[in-house]
Amino acid sequence: MNPLESQHPCNQSMSRRQLLARCGTGFGLMGLGALLADEGLSAGVGLPLAVRAPHFAPKARRVVHLFMNGGPSQVDTFDPKPALDRFHGKPLPLNNLRTERKTGAAMRSPFAFRKYGQSGIEVSDLFSKTASQHIDDMVVIRSMQAEVPNHEPSLMLMNCGDSRLPRPSMGSWVTYGLGTLNQNLPGFIVLCPGGFPIVATQNWRSAFLPGSFQGTYINTQHTDVDKLIANIRNPRLSTAEQRRQLDLVRELNVEHAALREHDPALESRIASFELAYRMQAEATDAFDIRGEPESIRQGYGSGTHGRQLLITRRLLERGVRFIQLWSGDGQPWDNHDNLEKTHRQLAGDWDQPIAAFLADLKQRGLFEDTLVLWGGEFGRTPVAELPGLSGRDHNHYGFSVWLAGGGVRGGTTYGATDEFGFRAVENPVHVHDLHATMLHLLGLDHERLTYRYAGRDFRLTDVAGNVIGKIVG
């Protein structure tokens, strides 16, 4: 006999009383499971992403993470530092100026900062369209801190809450805690043009959480729906034939999993088959923007990021819980030289689409309960990387992100860096604090959202993190 089969309860001796007791306990659950499945509430193998109640009343229901891969410069975007103009080309009077590489003199920002909105928050002209339309609905955190000035660990920290060890990503934790509102689409979708970023799928992994909570990667470089999602159509079988085939595969898989004490990996594979089948109808429509009015498409622009954001709005309308959008081409914001040209080009690709996206959410009644996060894994130094005055090195000591919608206190700034923008000196915000605050806005207590693995309870914020009460509206 197979060793696994010998361990199965059905192959172990039991008394008549034990047999009747075990049989009876399943009848009620069978009925309950059918009822919950009809209501879309079952969290079993069939519907692992079913809707679950938050810990308390949420302000946000969904999240959009605009990830500026590579580290945009805070002193050139959302953290004005006029002192850099005075010290341009000169050493900065900072005793604790430690950088990853050898750096030189101060480098002023080549971009002009202006006050926008009733709040008068200063933003550089790189994001003038977003700021002029939406700054009063945004909170700019100017005192973010990571742990090291390296891309890989900082990417892991921002996305997964740990810079060293394999941990579930933020999107995985959110869908694990809340499920999703549409069982025909993934709960966590990653839109990234031109291939994988650095450390690839680790950025949206589920780690020790069930595989159904991992992000679903879409290469948004493609414009054709059939290329966006590989194998979305089956050229050989009709829908009815596929359903019969899948039912047979499911029966075999369920029996296989039962003999192995319902291995989570097997259950995730079963759920993936079901989701792939359901996606064939719904995803084709969700990712096809050709039916959008011409005025809407023009508002988002014709570039890749405009297309990403328009697809994102369509996915939000269809109940997807967590969507992450990446800048493509490796680490595009990692401008060690030629910063002025490259930052201007990158911001130009994002500014109009972001402004159109936020306006579209407001018009459709989605803005108030959609939490939008913009930022990278760290910032950049106020001093130039040698040999010239054209680029900046990595800086994890102080950088900026912004949040909009989803219950944040719009028209405010929080925290501050020193006069040169190097280090957070007022209300420093660790990535754990940012994650705790985002979960709080979603109605989740970051200390209670846990998963037991390897003998201990894990959470996104590890053993740290504090909700930033002053930015919660």
WOHU-V807621 format. One record per helix or strand. SS is the DSSP state (~ for helix, > for strand). FROM is the first residue (numbers start at 1). LEN is the number of residues. Records with the same first field share a line. If there is no record, write none. Layout:
SS->FROM-LEN, FROM-LEN
//
This chain:
~->3-5, 9-3, 16-24, 74-3, 83-5, 125-13, 151-10, 170-9, 200-5, 211-3, 225-4, 239-20, 264-23, 289-3, 294-7, 304-14, 339-25, 431-11, 469-3
>->62-6, 88-1, 103-4, 113-4, 121-4, 138-8, 188-5, 216-3, 322-5, 370-6, 379-7, 392-4, 399-6, 408-1, 412-3, 416-2, 424-3, 429-2, 451-3, 456-3, 472-1
//
